[in-house]
Amino acid sequence: MGLYFGHQSKQFDPRMTPYIFGKRSGIYIIDLEKTVEKLKEACQFIKALAAEGKKILFVGTKKQAREAVISAAKRCSMPYASCRWLGGTLTNWETIRSRIGRLEEIENLEKSGHFSLITKKEVSLLLKEKNRLLHNLEGIREMREYPDALLIIDIKREANAVREAKKLNIPIAAVVDTNSNPEEVDYPVPANDDGIKGINFLLEKFSESILEGLKERKIAAEAQGKKEKKEKEEKEEKAEKEEEKKEEKKEEKKEIPVVPRKKPKPRPRIRAKVREKEAKKEKKEI
């Protein structure tokens, strides 16, 4: 696989010394134990991002990495830059979005049949513009905002991408060879960045980590959905029970017979009593 082969000693960056095993025939040998250790750290980092639903931009424009970057990014539904890093892709994002809008506009004209209403020369110019935009922007056309991290193959070649990401405080995980500075990235993975097999292996590990993170996110979302559904059902049951209790109380009130209160007898008037007494006295006297 050749992950341990570095560059010649004349191209060596001294800041890579902690990751060097030795030197043979003027070529530095990378310590694979350090590679495994740093690869695990980088994989854990991107897995955690994927589990949170964040976007990771794959960057690899060199010939050896181009196809591997495209297949790995598409495998985990992430954006990628594989043909050319346009200056200002991150720092001048509004302009890049406008160019993506132009690409979509040309595609809509083609689908709507507008090309049949214009000259062949105009059609040719529009198709050339479309192909140029697709070549440069196809991998990032679905990216609606800044990525949450960059995953780079060969930070020396992709120096502009590193510079723009650092300016916007976007974390970087990258494959770093012996001719590069590992201090420029947050999660360096010391390894040969020129071998096709090595690049394929590393990108496969990165994409697997992202897929694991996405799977965890899906499981967590399903669990959350079940929990919310259960809570909703419990609330509905509680509300139903309360309504039933209210109805029972109403029925009990209806069933209790209402006994009418007896009206108090009217008290005889005092004058009537006096008259009766006087009448009795008169009878006795007679």
LINJORA-V232672 format. One record per residue. N is the residue number from 1. RES is the residue in one letter. SS is DSSP state (@ for helix, = for strand, . for the rest). Layout:
N&RES&SS + N&RES&SS
This chain:
1&M&. + 2&G&. + 3&L&. + 4&Y&. + 5&F&= + 6&G&= + 7&H&= + 8&Q&= + 9&S&@ + 10&K&@ + 11&Q&@ + 12&F&. + 13&D&. + 14&P&@ + 15&R&@ + 16&M&@ + 17&T&@ + 18&P&@ + 19&Y&@ + 20&I&= + 21&F&= + 22&G&= + 23&K&= + 24&R&= + 25&S&. + 26&G&. + 27&I&= + 28&Y&= + 29&I&= + 30&I&= + 31&D&. + 32&L&@ + 33&E&@ + 34&K&@ + 35&T&@ + 36&V&@ + 37&E&@ + 38&K&@ + 39&L&@ + 40&K&@ + 41&E&@ + 42&A&@ + 43&C&@ + 44&Q&@ + 45&F&@ + 46&I&@ + 47&K&@ + 48&A&@ + 49&L&@ + 50&A&@ + 51&A&@ + 52&E&. + 53&G&. + 54&K&. + 55&K&. + 56&I&= + 57&L&= + 58&F&= + 59&V&= + 60&G&. + 61&T&. + 62&K&. + 63&K&@ + 64&Q&@ + 65&A&@ + 66&R&@ + 67&E&@ + 68&A&@ + 69&V&@ + 70&I&@ + 71&S&@ + 72&A&@ + 73&A&@ + 74&K&@ + 75&R&@ + 76&C&. + 77&S&. + 78&M&. + 79&P&. + 80&Y&= + 81&A&= + 82&S&. + 83&C&. + 84&R&. + 85&W&. + 86&L&. + 87&G&. + 88&G&. + 89&T&. + 90&L&. + 91&T&. + 92&N&. + 93&W&@ + 94&E&@ + 95&T&@ + 96&I&@ + 97&R&@ + 98&S&@ + 99&R&@ + 100&I&@ + 101&G&@ + 102&R&@ + 103&L&@ + 104&E&@ + 105&E&@ + 106&I&@ + 107&E&@ + 108&N&@ + 109&L&@ + 110&E&@ + 111&K&@ + 112&S&@ + 113&G&. + 114&H&@ + 115&F&@ + 116&S&@ + 117&L&@ + 118&I&. + 119&T&. + 120&K&@ + 121&K&@ + 122&E&@ + 123&V&@ + 124&S&@ + 125&L&@ + 126&L&@ + 127&L&@ + 128&K&@ + 129&E&@ + 130&K&@ + 131&N&@ + 132&R&@ + 133&L&@ + 134&L&@ + 135&H&@ + 136&N&@ + 137&L&@ + 138&E&@ + 139&G&@ + 140&I&@ + 141&R&. + 142&E&. + 143&M&. + 144&R&. + 145&E&. + 146&Y&. + 147&P&. + 148&D&. + 149&A&= + 150&L&= + 151&L&= + 152&I&= + 153&I&= + 154&D&. + 155&I&. + 156&K&. + 157&R&. + 158&E&. + 159&A&@ + 160&N&@ + 161&A&@ + 162&V&@ + 163&R&@ + 164&E&@ + 165&A&@ + 166&K&@ + 167&K&@ + 168&L&. + 169&N&. + 170&I&. + 171&P&= + 172&I&= + 173&A&= + 174&A&= + 175&V&= + 176&V&= + 177&D&. + 178&T&. + 179&N&. + 180&S&. + 181&N&. + 182&P&@ + 183&E&@ + 184&E&@ + 185&V&. + 186&D&. + 187&Y&= + 188&P&= + 189&V&= + 190&P&= + 191&A&. + 192&N&. + 193&D&. + 194&D&. + 195&G&. + 196&I&@ + 197&K&@ + 198&G&@ + 199&I&@ + 200&N&@ + 201&F&@ + 202&L&@ + 203&L&@ + 204&E&@ + 205&K&@ + 206&F&@ + 207&S&@ + 208&E&@ + 209&S&@ + 210&I&@ + 211&L&@ + 212&E&@ + 213&G&@ + 214&L&@ + 215&K&@ + 216&E&@ + 217&R&@ + 218&K&@ + 219&I&@ + 220&A&@ + 221&A&@ + 222&E&@ + 223&A&@ + 224&Q&@ + 225&G&@ + 226&K&@ + 227&K&@ + 228&E&@ + 229&K&@ + 230&K&@ + 231&E&@ + 232&K&@ + 233&E&@ + 234&E&@ + 235&K&@ + 236&E&@ + 237&E&@ + 238&K&@ + 239&A&@ + 240&E&@ + 241&K&@ + 242&E&@ + 243&E&@ + 244&E&@ + 245&K&@ + 246&K&@ + 247&E&@ + 248&E&@ + 249&K&@ + 250&K&@ + 251&E&@ + 252&E&@ + 253&K&@ + 254&K&@ + 255&E&@ + 256&I&. + 257&P&. + 258&V&. + 259&V&. + 260&P&. + 261&R&. + 262&K&. + 263&K&. + 264&P&. + 265&K&. + 266&P&. + 267&R&. + 268&P&. + 269&R&. + 270&I&@ + 271&R&@ + 272&A&@ + 273&K&@ + 274&V&@ + 275&R&@ + 276&E&@ + 277&K&@ + 278&E&@ + 279&A&@ + 280&K&@ + 281&K&@ + 282&E&@ + 283&K&@ + 284&K&@ + 285&E&@ + 286&I&.
